[in-house]
């Protein structure tokens, strides 16, 4: 398969994953002060990180965050809350591939909370909240970690389950 065809396939998947992330958003949401946590985003992050890698997971989370904000179903916290989780899954998946642990690739999905909670939650509290003057969230690290954790653990487990099904169907072998 030539590089143009591979790139076209990835772009098509980015569009599909982004659309799924937007469509799932209203059905699964956990409001907390000025944030809204979306397990569906973490589900998508888990799948994209494993199937396409960290760069594309970054792109999909960014697209979903932009569209959700434009539609009024997201907040500025969609970016620090969504992007690091997908990137973390992609990096873990790359590490598993490098170690030739292809049979365990779906387990990378369970690393999504590491990026979302510890990187995204921390960035939200100490960078984003102060920048936008959100005094209710500034300094609320443990509650934000808890809410982001609830959302990302739920989403990553759903993503893991979907990846298990895709693996049994032979789909993950294509990546």
C-alpha positions in Angstrom: 0.0 0.0 0.0 1.5 3.4 -1.0 1.9 6.3 1.4 -0.8 8.4 -0.1 -3.3 5.5 0.4 -2.2 5.1 4.0 -2.5 8.8 4.7 -6.0 8.9 3.1 -7.0 5.9 5.3 -5.8 7.7 8.4 -7.5 11.0 7.5 -10.8 9.1 6.9 -10.5 7.4 10.3 -9.7 10.8 11.9 -13.0 12.1 10.4 -15.0 9.1 11.7 -13.4 9.1 15.1 -13.9 12.8 15.4 -17.6 12.5 14.4 -18.1 9.7 17.0 -16.5 11.8 19.7 -18.9 14.7 19.0 -21.9 12.4 18.7 -21.2 10.6 22.0 -20.6 13.8 23.9 -24.2 14.7 24.9 -25.0 11.2 26.0 -22.2 10.8 28.5 -21.2 13.8 30.5 -20.2 14.6 34.1 -20.6 18.3 35.0 -18.3 19.7 37.7 -18.2 23.4 38.6 -17.1 24.9 35.3 -16.0 21.7 33.6 -17.8 18.9 31.8 -16.1 15.5 31.8 -17.0 13.2 28.9 -16.2 9.5 29.1 -17.0 9.2 25.4 -13.9 11.4 24.7 -11.7 9.0 26.6 -13.3 6.0 24.8 -12.4 7.6 21.5 -8.9 8.6 22.8 -8.3 4.9 23.7 -9.3 3.7 20.3 -7.4 6.4 18.3 -4.3 6.1 20.4 -4.0 2.4 19.8 -5.1 2.3 16.1 -3.5 5.5 14.8 -0.9 6.6 17.4 -0.2 9.7 19.5 -0.1 12.3 16.7 -3.5 11.4 15.4 -4.9 11.0 18.9 -3.8 14.7 19.5 -5.6 15.7 16.2 -8.8 13.9 17.0 -9.0 15.2 20.6 -8.4 18.7 19.3 -11.1 18.5 16.6 -13.6 17.0 19.0 -12.8 19.7 21.5 -13.2 22.5 19.0 -16.5 21.2 17.6 -17.9 20.5 21.1 -17.1 24.1 22.2 -18.6 25.5 19.0 -21.8 23.5 19.7 -21.9 24.6 23.3 -21.5 21.1 24.7 -17.9 21.5 25.8 -15.7 23.8 27.7 -12.2 25.1 27.3 -11.1 22.2 29.6 -11.8 19.8 26.7 -8.3 20.5 25.5 -6.2 19.8 28.5 -8.7 17.2 29.6 -8.8 15.3 26.3 -5.6 15.7 24.5 -3.0 14.3 27.0 -5.0 11.1 27.5 -5.1 10.2 23.8 -1.4 11.1 23.4 -0.5 8.9 26.4 -2.4 5.9 24.9 -0.6 6.4 21.6 2.8 6.5 23.3 2.1 3.4 25.4 0.9 1.6 22.2 4.1 2.6 20.4 6.2 1.3 23.4 4.3 -2.0 23.3 4.9 -2.2 19.5 8.5 -1.5 19.9 8.8 -4.3 22.5 6.9 -6.5 20.0 4.0 -7.0 22.5 1.4 -6.8 19.7 -0.8 -9.4 21.6 -1.2 -6.9 24.4 -1.7 -3.7 22.4 -5.3 -3.1 23.6 -4.0 -2.7 27.2 -2.5 0.7 26.1 -6.1 2.0 26.3 -6.0 1.6 30.1 -3.1 4.2 30.3 -5.5 7.0 29.1 -6.2 8.2 32.7 -2.5 8.8 33.3 -2.5 11.5 30.6 -6.0 12.8 31.4 -5.9 12.9 35.2 -2.3 13.7 36.0 -1.3 15.8 33.0 -4.6 17.2 31.8 -6.1 17.7 35.3 -2.9 19.5 36.5 -2.8 21.7 33.4 -6.5 22.5 33.9 -6.1 23.6 37.5 -2.7 25.4 37.4 -2.6 26.8 33.8 -6.0 27.0 32.1 -8.1 28.0 35.1 -5.9 30.9 36.2 -5.5 32.1 32.5 -9.2 32.4 32.0 -9.9 33.7 35.6 -11.8 30.6 36.7 -11.3 31.1 40.4 -13.7 28.2 41.3 -11.3 25.7 39.7 -8.0 27.3 40.5 -6.3 25.2 43.2 -8.9 22.5 43.2 -6.5 19.8 42.1 -7.8 16.8 44.0 -11.5 17.3 43.0 -10.5 17.8 39.4 -8.3 14.7 39.4 -11.3 12.8 40.9 -13.8 14.0 38.3 -11.3 13.6 35.4 -10.4 10.2 36.8 -14.0 9.0 37.0 -14.6 10.1 33.4 -11.3 8.8 32.0 -11.3 5.5 33.8 -14.9 4.8 32.6 -14.0 5.8 29.0 -10.7 3.9 28.9 -12.4 0.7 30.1 -15.1 1.1 27.4 -12.3 1.7 24.9 -10.4 -1.4 26.1 -13.6 -3.4 25.6 -14.1 -2.1 22.1 -10.5 -2.8 21.2 -10.8 -6.3 22.5 -13.8 -6.8 20.2 -11.9 -5.3 17.3 -8.9 -7.5 18.0 -11.1 -10.6 18.0 -12.6 -9.5 14.7 -9.0 -9.2 13.3 -9.3 -5.5 12.8 -6.3 -4.4 15.1 -3.9 -6.5 13.0 -4.3 -4.0 10.2 -2.6 -1.4 12.3 
